[in-house]
Amino acid sequence: MKELVLGGVRSGKSRYAEQRARESGLSVVCVATATAHDEEMRARIHAHQERRPASWTVVETPRALAATLQQQQRNPPVHALEGYLVHRLHHAHDPL
């Protein structure tokens, strides 16, 4: 199953994706791309971490998203894709 969840900042995308993952009954690999540049973002990342069940595998990859996804056997949820894209635009000259 592949799903793309779109929405604005703080619109509930992550909670919805987490709910769908829990309901799937499958083992979950969650790819997190966010980086904490300020206290608000640190708090948001911490809230995401606290909500995730201990049974989930979490891969944090703020830069190497394509390589990380290629290593996974399924299509895992990717958190903060918009932040990843902004980061890539600001650092377009950096190697992936």
PDB file of N, CA, C and O in Angstrom:
ATOM      1  N   MET A   1       0.840  -1.171   0.000  1.00  0.00           N
ATOM      2  CA  MET A   1       0.000   0.000   0.000  1.00  0.00           C
ATOM      3  C   MET A   1       0.884   1.232   0.000  1.00  0.00           C
ATOM      4  O   MET A   1       1.834   1.315   0.779  1.00  0.00           O
ATOM      5  N   LYS A   2       0.586   2.183  -0.859  1.00  0.00           N
ATOM      6  CA  LYS A   2       1.309   3.450  -0.897  1.00  0.00           C
ATOM      7  C   LYS A   2       0.306   4.583  -0.723  1.00  0.00           C
ATOM      8  O   LYS A   2      -0.743   4.609  -1.367  1.00  0.00           O
ATOM      9  N   GLU A   3       0.645   5.510   0.150  1.00  0.00           N
ATOM     10  CA  GLU A   3      -0.210   6.669   0.370  1.00  0.00           C
ATOM     11  C   GLU A   3       0.661   7.908   0.441  1.00  0.00           C
ATOM     12  O   GLU A   3       1.783   7.863   0.946  1.00  0.00           O
ATOM     13  N   LEU A   4       0.146   9.002  -0.063  1.00  0.00           N
ATOM     14  CA  LEU A   4       0.808  10.296   0.043  1.00  0.00           C
ATOM     15  C   LEU A   4      -0.121  11.182   0.848  1.00  0.00           C
ATOM     16  O   LEU A   4      -1.245  11.454   0.428  1.00  0.00           O
ATOM     17  N   VAL A   5       0.344  11.632   1.999  1.00  0.00           N
ATOM     18  CA  VAL A   5      -0.456  12.478   2.877  1.00  0.00           C
ATOM     19  C   VAL A   5       0.074  13.900   2.757  1.00  0.00           C
ATOM     20  O   VAL A   5       1.225  14.173   3.099  1.00  0.00           O
ATOM     21  N   LEU A   6      -0.764  14.794   2.274  1.00  0.00           N
ATOM     22  CA  LEU A   6      -0.383  16.189   2.095  1.00  0.00           C
ATOM     23  C   LEU A   6      -1.212  17.080   3.004  1.00  0.00           C
ATOM     24  O   LEU A   6      -2.339  16.743   3.366  1.00  0.00           O
ATOM     25  N   GLY A   7      -0.645  18.209   3.364  1.00  0.00           N
ATOM     26  CA  GLY A   7      -1.368  19.175   4.185  1.00  0.00           C
ATOM     27  C   GLY A   7      -0.416  20.254   4.647  1.00  0.00           C
ATOM     28  O   GLY A   7       0.798  20.154   4.473  1.00  0.00           O
ATOM     29  N   GLY A   8      -0.971  21.257   5.219  1.00  0.00           N
ATOM     30  CA  GLY A   8      -0.187  22.375   5.711  1.00  0.00           C
ATOM     31  C   GLY A   8       0.586  22.016   6.971  1.00  0.00           C
ATOM     32  O   GLY A   8       0.433  20.928   7.526  1.00  0.00           O
ATOM     33  N   VAL A   9       1.412  22.948   7.405  1.00  0.00           N
ATOM     34  CA  VAL A   9       2.173  22.777   8.639  1.00  0.00           C
ATOM     35  C   VAL A   9       1.194  22.610   9.788  1.00  0.00           C
ATOM     36  O   VAL A   9       0.233  23.369   9.912  1.00  0.00           O
ATOM     37  N   ARG A  10       1.444  21.617  10.623  1.00  0.00           N
ATOM     38  CA  ARG A  10       0.620  21.318  11.800  1.00  0.00           C
ATOM     39  C   ARG A  10      -0.833  21.012  11.446  1.00  0.00           C
ATOM     40  O   ARG A  10      -1.744  21.377  12.188  1.00  0.00           O
ATOM     41  N   SER A  11      -1.048  20.350  10.327  1.00  0.00           N
ATOM     42  CA  SER A  11      -2.413  20.014   9.907  1.00  0.00           C
ATOM     43  C   SER A  11      -2.823  18.606  10.330  1.00  0.00           C
ATOM     44  O   SER A  11      -3.960  18.195  10.096  1.00  0.00           O
ATOM     45  N   GLY A  12      -1.903  17.862  10.954  1.00  0.00           N
ATOM     46  CA  GLY A  12      -2.238  16.516  11.402  1.00  0.00           C
ATOM     47  C   GLY A  12      -1.731  15.412  10.487  1.00  0.00           C
ATOM     48  O   GLY A  12      -2.122  14.255  10.636  1.00  0.00           O
ATOM     49  N   LYS A  13      -0.863  15.759   9.540  1.00  0.00           N
ATOM     50  CA  LYS A  13      -0.326  14.755   8.603  1.00  0.00           C
ATOM     51  C   LYS A  13       0.375  13.617   9.342  1.00  0.00           C
ATOM     52  O   LYS A  13       0.125  12.444   9.064  1.00  0.00           O
ATOM     53  N   SER A  14       1.234  13.959  10.263  1.00  0.00           N
ATOM     54  CA  SER A  14       2.010  12.930  10.964  1.00  0.00           C
ATOM     55  C   SER A  14       1.103  12.034  11.800  1.00  0.00           C
ATOM     56  O   SER A  14       1.241  10.811  11.774  1.00  0.00           O
ATOM     57  N   ARG A  15       0.193  12.626  12.526  1.00  0.00           N
ATOM     58  CA  ARG A  15      -0.718  11.818  13.351  1.00  0.00           C
ATOM     59  C   ARG A  15      -1.540  10.873  12.472  1.00  0.00           C
ATOM     60  O   ARG A  15      -1.742   9.709  12.820  1.00  0.00           O
ATOM     61  N   TYR A  16      -2.005  11.377  11.342  1.00  0.00           N
ATOM     62  CA  TYR A  16      -2.780  10.541  10.421  1.00  0.00           C
ATOM     63  C   TYR A  16      -1.924   9.391   9.897  1.00  0.00           C
ATOM     64  O   TYR A  16      -2.362   8.240   9.901  1.00  0.00           O
ATOM     65  N   ALA A  17      -0.704   9.695   9.445  1.00  0.00           N
ATOM     66  CA  ALA A  17       0.182   8.653   8.918  1.00  0.00           C
ATOM     67  C   ALA A  17       0.542   7.645   9.997  1.00  0.00           C
ATOM     68  O   ALA A  17       0.605   6.446   9.727  1.00  0.00           O
ATOM     69  N   GLU A  18       0.777   8.115  11.214  1.00  0.00           N
ATOM     70  CA  GLU A  18       1.086   7.218  12.322  1.00  0.00           C
ATOM     71  C   GLU A  18      -0.099   6.300  12.622  1.00  0.00           C
ATOM     72  O   GLU A  18       0.085   5.111  12.878  1.00  0.00           O
ATOM     73  N   GLN A  19      -1.301   6.844  12.591  1.00  0.00           N
ATOM     74  CA  GLN A  19      -2.508   6.050  12.817  1.00  0.00           C
ATOM     75  C   GLN A  19      -2.642   4.969  11.746  1.00  0.00           C
ATOM     76  O   GLN A  19      -2.917   3.811  12.059  1.00  0.00           O
ATOM     77  N   ARG A  20      -2.448   5.347  10.488  1.00  0.00           N
ATOM     78  CA  ARG A  20      -2.541   4.379   9.387  1.00  0.00           C
ATOM     79  C   ARG A  20      -1.485   3.277   9.550  1.00  0.00           C
ATOM     80  O   ARG A  20      -1.767   2.104   9.307  1.00  0.00           O
ATOM     81  N   ALA A  21      -0.284   3.655   9.958  1.00  0.00           N
ATOM     82  CA  ALA A  21       0.781   2.674  10.156  1.00  0.00           C
ATOM     83  C   ALA A  21       0.425   1.702  11.281  1.00  0.00           C
ATOM     84  O   ALA A  21       0.612   0.492  11.151  1.00  0.00           O
ATOM     85  N   ARG A  22      -0.094   2.249  12.396  1.00  0.00           N
ATOM     86  CA  ARG A  22      -0.489   1.387  13.512  1.00  0.00           C
ATOM     87  C   ARG A  22      -1.585   0.405  13.084  1.00  0.00           C
ATOM     88  O   ARG A  22      -1.534  -0.779  13.416  1.00  0.00           O
ATOM     89  N   GLU A  23      -2.568   0.911  12.350  1.00  0.00           N
ATOM     90  CA  GLU A  23      -3.709   0.096  11.937  1.00  0.00           C
ATOM     91  C   GLU A  23      -3.338  -0.953  10.887  1.00  0.00           C
ATOM     92  O   GLU A  23      -4.078  -1.917  10.689  1.00  0.00           O
ATOM     93  N   SER A  24      -2.208  -0.775  10.219  1.00  0.00           N
ATOM     94  CA  SER A  24      -1.824  -1.712   9.159  1.00  0.00           C
ATOM     95  C   SER A  24      -1.459  -3.090   9.700  1.00  0.00           C
ATOM     96  O   SER A  24      -1.591  -4.092   8.996  1.00  0.00           O
ATOM     97  N   GLY A  25      -1.003  -3.140  10.944  1.00  0.00           N
ATOM     98  CA  GLY A  25      -0.579  -4.407  11.515  1.00  0.00           C
ATOM     99  C   GLY A  25       0.801  -4.849  11.037  1.00  0.00           C
ATOM    100  O   GLY A  25       1.265  -5.926  11.411  1.00  0.00           O
ATOM    101  N   LEU A  26       1.453  -4.045  10.226  1.00  0.00           N
ATOM    102  CA  LEU A  26       2.779  -4.373   9.702  1.00  0.00           C
ATOM    103  C   LEU A  26       3.864  -3.800  10.598  1.00  0.00           C
ATOM    104  O   LEU A  26       3.604  -2.901  11.398  1.00  0.00           O
ATOM    105  N   SER A  27       5.077  -4.317  10.465  1.00  0.00           N
ATOM    106  CA  SER A  27       6.188  -3.676  11.160  1.00  0.00           C
ATOM    107  C   SER A  27       6.433  -2.340  10.476  1.00  0.00           C
ATOM    108  O   SER A  27       6.276  -2.224   9.260  1.00  0.00           O
ATOM    109  N   VAL A  28       6.811  -1.344  11.240  1.00  0.00           N
ATOM    110  CA  VAL A  28       6.910   0.019  10.721  1.00  0.00           C
ATOM    111  C   VAL A  28       8.341   0.525  10.779  1.00  0.00           C
ATOM    112  O   VAL A  28       9.025   0.402  11.795  1.00  0.00           O
ATOM    113  N   VAL A  29       8.776   1.098   9.666  1.00  0.00           N
ATOM    114  CA  VAL A  29      10.022   1.845   9.600  1.00  0.00           C
ATOM    115  C   VAL A  29       9.624   3.281   9.294  1.00  0.00           C
ATOM    116  O   VAL A  29       8.986   3.549   8.276  1.00  0.00           O
ATOM    117  N   CYS A  30       9.993   4.192  10.161  1.00  0.00           N
ATOM    118  CA  CYS A  30       9.652   5.599   9.997  1.00  0.00           C
ATOM    119  C   CYS A  30      10.925   6.363   9.644  1.00  0.00           C
ATOM    120  O   CYS A  30      11.932   6.259  10.344  1.00  0.00           O
ATOM    121  N   VAL A  31      10.876   7.127   8.561  1.00  0.00           N
ATOM    122  CA  VAL A  31      12.026   7.927   8.139  1.00  0.00           C
ATOM    123  C   VAL A  31      11.775   9.370   8.563  1.00  0.00           C
ATOM    124  O   VAL A  31      10.811   9.998   8.125  1.00  0.00           O
ATOM    125  N   ALA A  32      12.643   9.884   9.411  1.00  0.00           N
ATOM    126  CA  ALA A  32      12.505  11.246   9.927  1.00  0.00           C
ATOM    127  C   ALA A  32      13.571  12.133   9.293  1.00  0.00           C
ATOM    128  O   ALA A  32      14.759  11.813   9.338  1.00  0.00           O
ATOM    129  N   THR A  33      13.146  13.246   8.704  1.00  0.00           N
ATOM    130  CA  THR A  33      14.085  14.110   7.990  1.00  0.00           C
ATOM    131  C   THR A  33      14.310  15.452   8.669  1.00  0.00           C
ATOM    132  O   THR A  33      15.197  16.202   8.261  1.00  0.00           O
ATOM    133  N   ALA A  34      13.538  15.770   9.681  1.00  0.00           N
ATOM    134  CA  ALA A  34      13.608  17.099  10.289  1.00  0.00           C
ATOM    135  C   ALA A  34      14.918  17.315  11.050  1.00  0.00           C
ATOM    136  O   ALA A  34      15.503  16.379  11.595  1.00  0.00           O
ATOM    137  N   THR A  35      15.351  18.555  11.071  1.00  0.00           N
ATOM    138  CA  THR A  35      16.487  18.960  11.892  1.00  0.00           C
ATOM    139  C   THR A  35      16.023  20.074  12.817  1.00  0.00           C
ATOM    140  O   THR A  35      15.200  20.905  12.434  1.00  0.00           O
ATOM    141  N   ALA A  36      16.546  20.090  14.018  1.00  0.00           N
ATOM    142  CA  ALA A  36      16.123  21.060  15.032  1.00  0.00           C
ATOM    143  C   ALA A  36      17.016  22.289  14.978  1.00  0.00           C
ATOM    144  O   ALA A  36      18.150  22.266  15.456  1.00  0.00           O
ATOM    145  N   HIS A  37      16.502  23.352  14.400  1.00  0.00           N
ATOM    146  CA  HIS A  37      17.266  24.591  14.312  1.00  0.00           C
ATOM    147  C   HIS A  37      16.883  25.597  15.384  1.00  0.00           C
ATOM    148  O   HIS A  37      17.561  26.609  15.566  1.00  0.00           O
ATOM    149  N   ASP A  38      15.794  25.320  16.095  1.00  0.00           N
ATOM    150  CA  ASP A  38      15.384  26.220  17.174  1.00  0.00           C
ATOM    151  C   ASP A  38      14.604  25.418  18.215  1.00  0.00           C
ATOM    152  O   ASP A  38      14.341  24.230  18.025  1.00  0.00           O
ATOM    153  N   GLU A  39      14.242  26.066  19.300  1.00  0.00           N
ATOM    154  CA  GLU A  39      13.582  25.376  20.410  1.00  0.00           C
ATOM    155  C   GLU A  39      12.208  24.833  20.007  1.00  0.00           C
ATOM    156  O   GLU A  39      11.831  23.737  20.421  1.00  0.00           O
ATOM    157  N   GLU A  40      11.473  25.579  19.217  1.00  0.00           N
ATOM    158  CA  GLU A  40      10.150  25.109  18.787  1.00  0.00           C
ATOM    159  C   GLU A  40      10.270  23.805  17.987  1.00  0.00           C
ATOM    160  O   GLU A  40       9.503  22.866  18.201  1.00  0.00           O
ATOM    161  N   MET A  41      11.228  23.759  17.077  1.00  0.00           N
ATOM    162  CA  MET A  41      11.402  22.552  16.272  1.00  0.00           C
ATOM    163  C   MET A  41      11.888  21.388  17.130  1.00  0.00           C
ATOM    164  O   MET A  41      11.479  20.247  16.916  1.00  0.00           O
ATOM    165  N   ARG A  42      12.754  21.665  18.097  1.00  0.00           N
ATOM    166  CA  ARG A  42      13.194  20.608  19.020  1.00  0.00           C
ATOM    167  C   ARG A  42      11.988  20.012  19.753  1.00  0.00           C
ATOM    168  O   ARG A  42      11.894  18.797  19.927  1.00  0.00           O
ATOM    169  N   ALA A  43      11.079  20.876  20.173  1.00  0.00           N
ATOM    170  CA  ALA A  43       9.881  20.417  20.882  1.00  0.00           C
ATOM    171  C   ALA A  43       8.984  19.591  19.965  1.00  0.00           C
ATOM    172  O   ALA A  43       8.428  18.580  20.394  1.00  0.00           O
ATOM    173  N   ARG A  44       8.839  20.002  18.732  1.00  0.00           N
ATOM    174  CA  ARG A  44       8.007  19.256  17.784  1.00  0.00           C
ATOM    175  C   ARG A  44       8.605  17.883  17.492  1.00  0.00           C
ATOM    176  O   ARG A  44       7.885  16.886  17.448  1.00  0.00           O
ATOM    177  N   ILE A  45       9.917  17.833  17.292  1.00  0.00           N
ATOM    178  CA  ILE A  45      10.593  16.552  17.045  1.00  0.00           C
ATOM    179  C   ILE A  45      10.427  15.638  18.258  1.00  0.00           C
ATOM    180  O   ILE A  45      10.149  14.448  18.111  1.00  0.00           O
ATOM    181  N   HIS A  46      10.599  16.198  19.454  1.00  0.00           N
ATOM    182  CA  HIS A  46      10.453  15.409  20.676  1.00  0.00           C
ATOM    183  C   HIS A  46       9.033  14.844  20.788  1.00  0.00           C
ATOM    184  O   HIS A  46       8.859  13.689  21.177  1.00  0.00           O
ATOM    185  N   ALA A  47       8.027  15.641  20.454  1.00  0.00           N
ATOM    186  CA  ALA A  47       6.638  15.169  20.504  1.00  0.00           C
ATOM    187  C   ALA A  47       6.431  13.995  19.544  1.00  0.00           C
ATOM    188  O   ALA A  47       5.751  13.026  19.882  1.00  0.00           O
ATOM    189  N   HIS A  48       7.011  14.082  18.361  1.00  0.00           N
ATOM    190  CA  HIS A  48       6.914  12.978  17.397  1.00  0.00           C
ATOM    191  C   HIS A  48       7.584  11.726  17.968  1.00  0.00           C
ATOM    192  O   HIS A  48       7.035  10.628  17.876  1.00  0.00           O
ATOM    193  N   GLN A  49       8.750  11.891  18.547  1.00  0.00           N
ATOM    194  CA  GLN A  49       9.482  10.754  19.107  1.00  0.00           C
ATOM    195  C   GLN A  49       8.687  10.082  20.227  1.00  0.00           C
ATOM    196  O   GLN A  49       8.660   8.855  20.326  1.00  0.00           O
ATOM    197  N   GLU A  50       8.052  10.877  21.054  1.00  0.00           N
ATOM    198  CA  GLU A  50       7.287  10.341  22.187  1.00  0.00           C
ATOM    199  C   GLU A  50       6.053   9.569  21.732  1.00  0.00           C
ATOM    200  O   GLU A  50       5.634   8.627  22.405  1.00  0.00           O
ATOM    201  N   ARG A  51       5.468   9.951  20.606  1.00  0.00           N
ATOM    202  CA  ARG A  51       4.256   9.287  20.109  1.00  0.00           C
ATOM    203  C   ARG A  51       4.536   7.944  19.450  1.00  0.00           C
ATOM    204  O   ARG A  51       3.651   7.092  19.386  1.00  0.00           O
ATOM    205  N   ARG A  52       5.744   7.747  18.966  1.00  0.00           N
ATOM    206  CA  ARG A  52       6.049   6.526  18.217  1.00  0.00           C
ATOM    207  C   ARG A  52       6.189   5.332  19.152  1.00  0.00           C
ATOM    208  O   ARG A  52       6.868   5.415  20.175  1.00  0.00           O
ATOM    209  N   PRO A  53       5.542   4.213  18.798  1.00  0.00           N
ATOM    210  CA  PRO A  53       5.706   3.002  19.608  1.00  0.00           C
ATOM    211  C   PRO A  53       7.158   2.530  19.591  1.00  0.00           C
ATOM    212  O   PRO A  53       7.873   2.739  18.611  1.00  0.00           O
ATOM    213  N   ALA A  54       7.582   1.906  20.657  1.00  0.00           N
ATOM    214  CA  ALA A  54       8.962   1.415  20.760  1.00  0.00           C
ATOM    215  C   ALA A  54       9.263   0.345  19.718  1.00  0.00           C
ATOM    216  O   ALA A  54      10.424   0.124  19.375  1.00  0.00           O
ATOM    217  N   SER A  55       8.233  -0.315  19.216  1.00  0.00           N
ATOM    218  CA  SER A  55       8.434  -1.379  18.232  1.00  0.00           C
ATOM    219  C   SER A  55       8.777  -0.851  16.835  1.00  0.00           C
ATOM    220  O   SER A  55       9.216  -1.616  15.977  1.00  0.00           O
ATOM    221  N   TRP A  56       8.581   0.436  16.605  1.00  0.00           N
ATOM    222  CA  TRP A  56       8.888   1.009  15.292  1.00  0.00           C
ATOM    223  C   TRP A  56      10.383   1.230  15.147  1.00  0.00           C
ATOM    224  O   TRP A  56      11.065   1.584  16.109  1.00  0.00           O
ATOM    225  N   THR A  57      10.881   1.021  13.951  1.00  0.00           N
ATOM    226  CA  THR A  57      12.254   1.361  13.631  1.00  0.00           C
ATOM    227  C   THR A  57      12.251   2.784  13.078  1.00  0.00           C
ATOM    228  O   THR A  57      11.478   3.098  12.173  1.00  0.00           O
ATOM    229  N   VAL A  58      13.107   3.638  13.614  1.00  0.00           N
ATOM    230  CA  VAL A  58      13.190   5.020  13.154  1.00  0.00           C
ATOM    231  C   VAL A  58      14.557   5.251  12.536  1.00  0.00           C
ATOM    232  O   VAL A  58      15.587   4.953  13.142  1.00  0.00           O
ATOM    233  N   VAL A  59      14.554   5.785  11.328  1.00  0.00           N
ATOM    234  CA  VAL A  59      15.789   6.126  10.630  1.00  0.00           C
ATOM    235  C   VAL A  59      15.793   7.640  10.469  1.00  0.00           C
ATOM    236  O   VAL A  59      14.916   8.198   9.810  1.00  0.00           O
ATOM    237  N   GLU A  60      16.766   8.300  11.063  1.00  0.00           N
ATOM    238  CA  GLU A  60      16.881   9.756  10.935  1.00  0.00           C
ATOM    239  C   GLU A  60      17.861  10.075   9.822  1.00  0.00           C
ATOM    240  O   GLU A  60      19.025   9.678   9.870  1.00  0.00           O
ATOM    241  N   THR A  61      17.380  10.796   8.817  1.00  0.00           N
ATOM    242  CA  THR A  61      18.206  11.107   7.657  1.00  0.00           C
ATOM    243  C   THR A  61      17.854  12.478   7.117  1.00  0.00           C
ATOM    244  O   THR A  61      17.024  12.587   6.214  1.00  0.00           O
ATOM    245  N   PRO A  62      18.463  13.523   7.647  1.00  0.00           N
ATOM    246  CA  PRO A  62      18.135  14.864   7.170  1.00  0.00           C
ATOM    247  C   PRO A  62      18.657  15.165   5.766  1.00  0.00           C
ATOM    248  O   PRO A  62      18.242  16.152   5.158  1.00  0.00           O
ATOM    249  N   ARG A  63      19.563  14.330   5.237  1.00  0.00           N
ATOM    250  CA  ARG A  63      20.141  14.653   3.931  1.00  0.00           C
ATOM    251  C   ARG A  63      20.051  13.527   2.909  1.00  0.00           C
ATOM    252  O   ARG A  63      19.791  13.800   1.737  1.00  0.00           O
ATOM    253  N   ALA A  64      20.251  12.308   3.293  1.00  0.00           N
ATOM    254  CA  ALA A  64      20.379  11.203   2.334  1.00  0.00           C
ATOM    255  C   ALA A  64      19.068  10.435   2.182  1.00  0.00           C
ATOM    256  O   ALA A  64      19.042   9.214   2.339  1.00  0.00           O
ATOM    257  N   LEU A  65      18.000  11.131   1.884  1.00  0.00           N
ATOM    258  CA  LEU A  65      16.682  10.504   1.816  1.00  0.00           C
ATOM    259  C   LEU A  65      16.605   9.433   0.730  1.00  0.00           C
ATOM    260  O   LEU A  65      16.125   8.330   0.991  1.00  0.00           O
ATOM    261  N   ALA A  66      17.064   9.734  -0.466  1.00  0.00           N
ATOM    262  CA  ALA A  66      16.973   8.766  -1.572  1.00  0.00           C
ATOM    263  C   ALA A  66      17.706   7.473  -1.227  1.00  0.00           C
ATOM    264  O   ALA A  66      17.166   6.384  -1.422  1.00  0.00           O
ATOM    265  N   ALA A  67      18.912   7.582  -0.724  1.00  0.00           N
ATOM    266  CA  ALA A  67      19.685   6.389  -0.370  1.00  0.00           C
ATOM    267  C   ALA A  67      19.001   5.616   0.755  1.00  0.00           C
ATOM    268  O   ALA A  67      18.980   4.385   0.739  1.00  0.00           O
ATOM    269  N   THR A  68      18.448   6.322   1.716  1.00  0.00           N
ATOM    270  CA  THR A  68      17.757   5.675   2.827  1.00  0.00           C
ATOM    271  C   THR A  68      16.546   4.907   2.331  1.00  0.00           C
ATOM    272  O   THR A  68      16.322   3.769   2.743  1.00  0.00           O
ATOM    273  N   LEU A  69      15.765   5.516   1.453  1.00  0.00           N
ATOM    274  CA  LEU A  69      14.569   4.847   0.934  1.00  0.00           C
ATOM    275  C   LEU A  69      14.939   3.623   0.099  1.00  0.00           C
ATOM    276  O   LEU A  69      14.225   2.620   0.119  1.00  0.00           O
ATOM    277  N   GLN A  70      16.026   3.699  -0.617  1.00  0.00           N
ATOM    278  CA  GLN A  70      16.455   2.556  -1.427  1.00  0.00           C
ATOM    279  C   GLN A  70      16.853   1.370  -0.554  1.00  0.00           C
ATOM    280  O   GLN A  70      16.753   0.222  -0.987  1.00  0.00           O
ATOM    281  N   GLN A  71      17.301   1.636   0.664  1.00  0.00           N
ATOM    282  CA  GLN A  71      17.726   0.569   1.575  1.00  0.00           C
ATOM    283  C   GLN A  71      16.542  -0.140   2.228  1.00  0.00           C
ATOM    284  O   GLN A  71      16.696  -1.237   2.764  1.00  0.00           O
ATOM    285  N   GLN A  72      15.361   0.478   2.187  1.00  0.00           N
ATOM    286  CA  GLN A  72      14.188  -0.094   2.846  1.00  0.00           C
ATOM    287  C   GLN A  72      13.479  -1.071   1.914  1.00  0.00           C
ATOM    288  O   GLN A  72      13.460  -0.882   0.697  1.00  0.00           O
ATOM    289  N   GLN A  73      12.906  -2.102   2.491  1.00  0.00           N
ATOM    290  CA  GLN A  73      12.202  -3.097   1.683  1.00  0.00           C
ATOM    291  C   GLN A  73      10.774  -2.668   1.369  1.00  0.00           C
ATOM    292  O   GLN A  73      10.154  -3.190   0.442  1.00  0.00           O
ATOM    293  N   ARG A  74      10.263  -1.733   2.128  1.00  0.00           N
ATOM    294  CA  ARG A  74       8.912  -1.212   1.890  1.00  0.00           C
ATOM    295  C   ARG A  74       9.005   0.285   1.676  1.00  0.00           C
ATOM    296  O   ARG A  74      10.096   0.854   1.643  1.00  0.00           O
ATOM    297  N   ASN A  75       7.866   0.908   1.532  1.00  0.00           N
ATOM    298  CA  ASN A  75       7.794   2.360   1.420  1.00  0.00           C
ATOM    299  C   ASN A  75       7.421   2.922   2.791  1.00  0.00           C
ATOM    300  O   ASN A  75       6.239   2.991   3.128  1.00  0.00           O
ATOM    301  N   PRO A  76       8.410   3.319   3.578  1.00  0.00           N
ATOM    302  CA  PRO A  76       8.109   3.778   4.935  1.00  0.00           C
ATOM    303  C   PRO A  76       7.551   5.196   4.929  1.00  0.00           C
ATOM    304  O   PRO A  76       7.763   5.953   3.982  1.00  0.00           O
ATOM    305  N   PRO A  77       6.826   5.552   6.011  1.00  0.00           N
ATOM    306  CA  PRO A  77       6.389   6.940   6.130  1.00  0.00           C
ATOM    307  C   PRO A  77       7.611   7.854   6.242  1.00  0.00           C
ATOM    308  O   PRO A  77       8.580   7.528   6.928  1.00  0.00           O
ATOM    309  N   VAL A  78       7.554   8.980   5.573  1.00  0.00           N
ATOM    310  CA  VAL A  78       8.633   9.966   5.627  1.00  0.00           C
ATOM    311  C   VAL A  78       8.071  11.202   6.317  1.00  0.00           C
ATOM    312  O   VAL A  78       7.159  11.849   5.802  1.00  0.00           O
ATOM    313  N   HIS A  79       8.616  11.524   7.477  1.00  0.00           N
ATOM    314  CA  HIS A  79       8.157  12.696   8.214  1.00  0.00           C
ATOM    315  C   HIS A  79       8.941  13.925   7.773  1.00  0.00           C
ATOM    316  O   HIS A  79      10.142  13.846   7.516  1.00  0.00           O
ATOM    317  N   ALA A  80       8.256  15.055   7.689  1.00  0.00           N
ATOM    318  CA  ALA A  80       8.857  16.361   7.398  1.00  0.00           C
ATOM    319  C   ALA A  80       9.494  16.407   6.017  1.00  0.00           C
ATOM    320  O   ALA A  80      10.605  16.912   5.859  1.00  0.00           O
ATOM    321  N   LEU A  81       8.801  15.886   5.027  1.00  0.00           N
ATOM    322  CA  LEU A  81       9.320  15.914   3.659  1.00  0.00           C
ATOM    323  C   LEU A  81       9.519  17.347   3.182  1.00  0.00           C
ATOM    324  O   LEU A  81      10.484  17.642   2.476  1.00  0.00           O
ATOM    325  N   GLU A  82       8.612  18.234   3.566  1.00  0.00           N
ATOM    326  CA  GLU A  82       8.759  19.629   3.141  1.00  0.00           C
ATOM    327  C   GLU A  82      10.029  20.248   3.707  1.00  0.00           C
ATOM    328  O   GLU A  82      10.700  21.024   3.026  1.00  0.00           O
ATOM    329  N   GLY A  83      10.363  19.910   4.950  1.00  0.00           N
ATOM    330  CA  GLY A  83      11.597  20.407   5.539  1.00  0.00           C
ATOM    331  C   GLY A  83      12.822  19.861   4.833  1.00  0.00           C
ATOM    332  O   GLY A  83      13.811  20.570   4.651  1.00  0.00           O
ATOM    333  N   TYR A  84      12.756  18.608   4.437  1.00  0.00           N
ATOM    334  CA  TYR A  84      13.851  18.000   3.683  1.00  0.00           C
ATOM    335  C   TYR A  84      14.052  18.736   2.358  1.00  0.00           C
ATOM    336  O   TYR A  84      15.182  19.039   1.976  1.00  0.00           O
ATOM    337  N   LEU A  85      12.961  19.018   1.666  1.00  0.00           N
ATOM    338  CA  LEU A  85      13.059  19.707   0.373  1.00  0.00           C
ATOM    339  C   LEU A  85      13.627  21.116   0.529  1.00  0.00           C
ATOM    340  O   LEU A  85      14.450  21.548  -0.278  1.00  0.00           O
ATOM    341  N   VAL A  86      13.195  21.823   1.552  1.00  0.00           N
ATOM    342  CA  VAL A  86      13.737  23.167   1.805  1.00  0.00           C
ATOM    343  C   VAL A  86      15.231  23.078   2.101  1.00  0.00           C
ATOM    344  O   VAL A  86      16.022  23.871   1.590  1.00  0.00           O
ATOM    345  N   HIS A  87      15.608  22.113   2.925  1.00  0.00           N
ATOM    346  CA  HIS A  87      17.027  21.926   3.249  1.00  0.00           C
ATOM    347  C   HIS A  87      17.825  21.655   1.974  1.00  0.00           C
ATOM    348  O   HIS A  87      18.901  22.222   1.787  1.00  0.00           O
ATOM    349  N   ARG A  88      17.308  20.796   1.100  1.00  0.00           N
ATOM    350  CA  ARG A  88      18.010  20.474  -0.155  1.00  0.00           C
ATOM    351  C   ARG A  88      18.129  21.702  -1.049  1.00  0.00           C
ATOM    352  O   ARG A  88      19.158  21.888  -1.699  1.00  0.00           O
ATOM    353  N   LEU A  89      17.113  22.532  -1.096  1.00  0.00           N
ATOM    354  CA  LEU A  89      17.180  23.740  -1.914  1.00  0.00           C
ATOM    355  C   LEU A  89      18.240  24.704  -1.387  1.00  0.00           C
ATOM    356  O   LEU A  89      18.960  25.326  -2.168  1.00  0.00           O
ATOM    357  N   HIS A  90      18.335  24.825  -0.071  1.00  0.00           N
ATOM    358  CA  HIS A  90      19.328  25.724   0.521  1.00  0.00           C
ATOM    359  C   HIS A  90      20.751  25.186   0.409  1.00  0.00           C
ATOM    360  O   HIS A  90      21.718  25.946   0.455  1.00  0.00           O
ATOM    361  N   HIS A  91      20.866  23.880   0.264  1.00  0.00           N
ATOM    362  CA  HIS A  91      22.184  23.250   0.210  1.00  0.00           C
ATOM    363  C   HIS A  91      22.323  22.445  -1.086  1.00  0.00           C
ATOM    364  O   HIS A  91      22.867  21.341  -1.082  1.00  0.00           O
ATOM    365  N   ALA A  92      21.840  22.991  -2.162  1.00  0.00           N
ATOM    366  CA  ALA A  92      21.804  22.276  -3.451  1.00  0.00           C
ATOM    367  C   ALA A  92      23.207  21.882  -3.924  1.00  0.00           C
ATOM    368  O   ALA A  92      23.359  20.895  -4.644  1.00  0.00           O
ATOM    369  N   HIS A  93      24.212  22.629  -3.536  1.00  0.00           N
ATOM    370  CA  HIS A  93      25.577  22.331  -3.981  1.00  0.00           C
ATOM    371  C   HIS A  93      26.219  21.190  -3.189  1.00  0.00           C
ATOM    372  O   HIS A  93      27.244  20.648  -3.604  1.00  0.00           O
ATOM    373  N   ASP A  94      25.618  20.822  -2.041  1.00  0.00           N
ATOM    374  CA  ASP A  94      26.170  19.736  -1.218  1.00  0.00           C
ATOM    375  C   ASP A  94      25.851  18.388  -1.848  1.00  0.00           C
ATOM    376  O   ASP A  94      24.776  18.230  -2.427  1.00  0.00           O
ATOM    377  N   PRO A  95      26.737  17.423  -1.757  1.00  0.00           N
ATOM    378  CA  PRO A  95      26.426  16.089  -2.260  1.00  0.00           C
ATOM    379  C   PRO A  95      25.353  15.427  -1.420  1.00  0.00           C
ATOM    380  O   PRO A  95      25.244  15.696  -0.224  1.00  0.00           O
ATOM    381  N   LEU A  96      24.561  14.566  -2.035  1.00  0.00           N
ATOM    382  CA  LEU A  96      23.540  13.826  -1.290  1.00  0.00           C
ATOM    383  C   LEU A  96      24.234  12.746  -0.509  1.00  0.00           C
ATOM    384  O   LEU A  96      23.581  11.982   0.203  1.00  0.00           O
TER     385      LEU A  96
END
